[in-house]
Amino acid sequence: MRIVIIGAGGIGGWLGAHLSASGQQVGFLVHGRTLAALRSGGLMLRDCSGGEPGTVTARIETPLASDDPVALTGTLGGDPDLVFVTTKVDALPQLAPALRRLTGSTTGVVSTQNGISAPELLADAVGKEHVLPGVARVYSAIISPGTVGTVGNTGSLALGEWDGGATARSSAAVEALQAAGIRAWIPDSIWAELWRKVSFVVVQGALGAATNAPIGVLRSDLRDTFTQAVHEVVAVAAALGHDLATDDAPDPVTAALRMADAQPAGATTSMQRDIASGLPSEFDAQLGAVCRAGDEAGVPTPVLDLAHCVLAPREAAARARG
């Protein structure tokens, strides 16, 4: 398959390294220091489960990388079959022209961002018929430009067509990911799958940022608060028609708590780390979007609203600093 990865950070580097190593035609749309790093030193994936520097699990010596979508498509030999969009949500509106140049008549554009905002933003750029909402689950982060570290297993990616069901396109995407060693599947409802991740990762990020605490503290000292916030997300999702129960996990709140209990005690989310560092974050796209969805659905979200009020001034100050 011809595959374009937009971004080569924690998610993009993880996906691109595995897909390239499995023999797929992969090109990276990147710029600045990342583009220079890929061209000069290649792309390296390290398993840092035992600490840095970790063990090299994949290395692409000369990845195809460009900041020009037209040149990238030309070098790949045609329109990509898949485009994985791995940048932060804030970058998506500015990416619209590049996305339109990359998207051919049958191209699937896969979202990987946390929260519920990205698929709609991608649809605004290329149309719903091209968007495959995706849910990535992996602990990965940039060690340095061109080097990405992961912790734990090889990660997973669920995806599906906008209106549900499996198609030849989505099935081919899953097969490519599985061949690359990434657990992948098409859920019964990709929208419910998105909300399942929100019920854990947005709650963890919001409460973790508000209290400056990792998951080990949230699941112990603040377990009641964490549980209530998960209840709020599940209730908002239900009001919007998304049942988060599954055969394996009939109680979605219990499932989220089980996931929290399984994480390394020091784990934090990318949004939480950005806020702690005084950087602009995905605060609005993640927490803000859920609070607004609750308001629109008439579902109270007092714990999430409190976290929003605590964090909003910090996010505004970070954005004012640029």
C-alpha positions in Angstrom: 0.0 0.0 0.0 1.0 3.6 -0.5 0.8 5.3 2.9 1.5 8.8 4.1 2.0 9.6 7.7 1.5 13.2 8.7 3.8 13.8 11.6 6.6 11.7 13.0 6.2 12.1 16.7 5.0 9.6 19.2 2.1 8.2 17.2 3.5 9.0 13.7 6.9 7.6 14.4 5.5 4.5 16.0 3.1 3.8 13.0 5.5 4.8 10.3 8.4 2.7 11.7 6.3 -0.4 12.0 4.6 0.0 8.6 7.9 0.7 6.8 9.6 -2.2 8.4 6.8 -4.5 7.2 7.4 -3.5 3.6 4.7 -0.9 3.0 5.5 2.2 0.9 5.5 4.9 3.5 6.2 8.6 3.2 6.2 11.2 6.0 4.8 14.7 5.6 6.9 16.6 8.1 8.8 19.9 8.3 11.6 21.7 10.2 13.8 19.8 12.6 11.8 16.6 12.2 12.3 16.7 8.4 16.0 17.4 8.8 16.4 14.6 11.4 14.7 12.0 9.2 16.8 13.0 6.2 20.1 13.0 8.0 19.7 10.2 10.6 16.6 8.2 9.6 13.8 7.0 12.0 14.4 4.9 15.0 11.9 3.2 17.4 13.1 2.2 20.8 11.4 0.1 23.5 12.0 2.0 26.7 10.0 -0.2 29.0 13.1 -0.7 31.1 14.1 2.9 30.9 16.1 5.0 28.4 17.9 4.6 26.0 15.9 1.4 25.5 16.2 -1.3 22.9 16.0 -0.5 19.1 12.9 -2.3 17.8 12.7 -0.7 14.3 15.1 1.5 12.3 14.4 3.0 8.9 17.7 4.2 7.5 16.4 6.4 4.7 12.7 7.2 5.2 10.9 9.0 2.4 10.2 12.4 4.0 9.1 15.8 2.5 7.3 19.0 3.5 5.6 19.0 0.0 2.5 16.8 -0.4 2.7 17.0 -4.2 6.4 15.8 -4.2 5.6 13.1 -1.7 2.7 11.8 -3.8 4.9 11.8 -6.9 7.7 9.9 -5.2 5.2 7.3 -3.9 4.0 6.8 -7.5 0.4 8.0 -7.0 -2.3 9.0 -4.5 -1.9 7.3 -1.2 -4.2 4.5 -0.2 -4.1 5.7 3.4 -3.1 8.9 5.2 -2.6 8.7 8.9 -2.9 12.1 10.5 -0.9 12.1 13.8 -0.4 15.8 14.5 -2.1 17.6 17.4 -5.7 18.7 16.8 -4.7 22.3 16.7 -2.8 21.7 13.5 -5.6 20.1 11.5 -7.2 23.3 10.1 -3.9 24.5 8.8 -3.3 21.0 7.2 -6.5 21.2 5.1 -4.8 22.2 1.9 -2.1 19.5 2.2 -4.8 16.9 3.0 -6.8 17.8 -0.1 -3.7 17.4 -2.2 -3.0 14.0 -0.7 -6.5 12.7 -0.9 -7.4 10.8 -4.1 -10.8 9.4 -5.0 -10.4 6.3 -2.8 -7.9 7.5 -0.2 -8.8 6.8 3.5 -7.7 9.5 5.9 -7.3 8.0 9.4 -7.5 10.2 12.6 -5.4 9.2 15.6 -5.9 12.1 18.0 -7.4 11.8 21.5 -10.8 13.3 22.1 -13.8 13.6 19.8 -12.9 16.6 17.6 -10.5 15.3 15.0 -12.8 13.3 12.7 -15.1 16.3 12.1 -12.1 18.6 11.4 -10.8 16.1 8.9 -14.2 15.8 7.3 -14.3 19.6 6.9 -11.1 19.3 4.9 -11.7 16.2 2.7 -15.3 15.0 3.2 -16.8 12.4 5.4 -16.5 9.8 2.7 -12.7 9.8 3.1 -12.4 9.9 6.9 -11.7 6.7 8.9 -12.0 7.7 12.6 -9.3 5.9 14.5 -8.4 5.1 18.1 -4.7 4.7 18.9 -3.6 3.1 22.1 0.1 3.2 22.7 2.5 4.8 25.2 5.0 6.6 22.9 6.8 9.9 22.9 9.6 11.7 21.1 13.0 11.1 22.6 14.6 13.4 20.0 13.6 14.3 16.4 13.7 11.1 14.5 13.8 8.9 17.6 10.6 7.7 19.3 10.4 5.7 22.5 7.6 3.3 23.4 6.6 1.6 26.7 4.8 -1.6 27.0 3.3 -3.7 24.2 3.3 -2.9 20.5 0.1 -0.8 20.8 -3.2 -1.0 18.9 -5.3 1.0 16.5 -9.0 0.6 15.9 -10.6 2.3 12.9 -13.8 2.3 10.9 -15.8 4.0 8.2 -17.7 7.1 9.2 -21.1 5.4 8.9 -20.0 2.1 10.5 -19.3 -1.3 9.1 -16.3 -2.8 7.3 -15.4 -2.0 3.7 -12.6 -3.2 1.5 -10.7 0.0 2.3 -10.9 -0.3 6.1 -10.2 -4.1 6.0 -7.1 -3.5 3.9 -5.9 -0.9 6.5 -6.4 -3.4 9.3 -4.5 -6.1 7.4 -1.6 -3.7 6.8 -1.4 -2.7 10.5 -1.6 -6.4 11.6 1.1 -7.3 9.2 3.2 -4.6 10.8 2.7 -6.2 14.2 0.2 -3.6 15.4 -3.1 -5.0 16.9 -5.8 -3.6 14.7 -9.5 -4.2 14.3 -12.8 -2.7 13.1 -15.1 -2.2 16.0 -18.9 -2.5 15.8 -19.1 1.3 16.4 -15.9 3.3 15.9 -17.7 6.3 17.6 -18.4 4.2 20.8 -14.7 3.2 20.6 -13.7 6.9 20.5 -15.8 7.6 23.6 -14.4 4.6 25.4 -10.9 6.1 25.0 -12.2 9.5 26.1 -13.7 7.9 29.3 -10.2 7.0 30.3 -7.6 9.3 28.6 -9.4 12.6 28.8 -10.4 11.9 32.5 -6.8 11.0 33.3 -5.4 14.0 31.5 -7.9 16.5 33.0 -7.7 15.3 36.6 -4.0 14.7 36.3 -3.3 18.2 35.1 -5.7 19.8 37.6 -4.0 18.0 40.5 -0.5 17.6 39.1 -0.8 13.9 39.8 0.0 10.7 37.8 -2.4 7.8 37.3 -1.1 6.1 40.5 -2.5 8.9 42.6 -5.7 9.3 40.6 -6.6 5.6 40.9 -5.9 5.5 44.7 -6.2 8.8 46.6 -8.6 10.3 44.1 -10.4 7.1 43.0 -13.9 8.4 43.9 -13.3 11.6 41.9 -11.8 9.7 39.0 -14.8 7.3 39.0 -17.3 10.1 39.0 -15.6 11.7 36.1 -15.7 8.5 34.1 -19.5 8.2 34.9 -19.9 11.7 33.5 -18.3 10.8 30.2 -20.2 7.5 29.9 -23.5 9.4 30.5 -22.7 12.0 27.8 -21.8 9.3 25.3 -25.1 7.5 26.1 -27.1 10.7 25.6 -25.5 11.0 22.2 -26.5 7.4 21.3 -23.2 5.6 22.0 -23.4 2.6 24.3 -19.9 2.0 25.7 -20.7 -1.5 27.1 -19.2 -4.5 25.3 -19.6 -8.2 25.8 -16.2 -8.4 27.5 -16.8 -5.2 29.6 -20.5 -4.8 30.2 -19.8 -2.0 32.7 -17.8 0.8 31.0 -16.9 2.5 34.3 -15.5 -0.7 35.7 -13.6 -1.2 32.4 -12.0 2.3 32.7 -11.0 1.7 36.3 -9.5 -1.6 35.3 -7.4 0.1 32.7 -6.3 2.8 35.2 -5.2 0.0 37.6 -3.1 -1.6 34.9 -1.1 1.5 34.0 2.4 2.2 35.3 2.0 4.3 38.5 3.8 7.3 37.0 1.9 7.4 33.7 0.6 10.8 32.5 -1.1 11.9 29.3 0.4 14.2 26.6 -2.2 16.9 27.3 -1.3 16.7 31.0 2.5 17.0 30.3 1.9 20.0 28.0 -0.1 21.8 30.6 2.5 21.0 33.3 5.2 22.4 31.0 3.3 25.6 30.4 2.8 24.8 26.7 -0.4 25.1 24.6 -2.2 21.8 24.8 -5.2 19.9 23.4 -7.2 21.1 26.5 -10.1 22.5 24.4 -10.2 19.6 21.9 -10.3 17.0 24.7 -11.8 18.3 27.9 -13.6 21.4 26.4 -15.3 19.2 23.8 -16.6 16.8 26.3 -17.9 19.5 28.6 -19.7 21.2 25.6 -21.2 17.9 24.5 -22.5 17.4 28.0 -24.1 20.9 28.0 -25.7 20.3 24.6 -27.0 16.9 25.6 -28.3 18.2 29.0 -26.0 15.9 31.0 -24.4 17.4 34.1 -20.6 17.0 34.2 -19.6 18.7 37.5 -16.2 17.1 38.0 -15.1 17.7 34.5 -16.5 21.3 34.6 -14.5 21.9 37.8 -11.3 20.6 36.1 -12.1 22.8 33.1 -12.4 25.9 35.3 -9.1 25.1 37.1 -7.2 24.5 33.8 -8.7 27.2 31.5 -6.6 30.1 32.9 -3.4 28.0 32.6 -4.2 27.1 29.0 -5.0 30.8 28.2 -1.7 31.9 29.7 0.2 29.3 27.7 -1.4 30.4 24.5 -0.7 34.0 25.2 2.9 33.2 25.6 2.8 31.5 22.2 
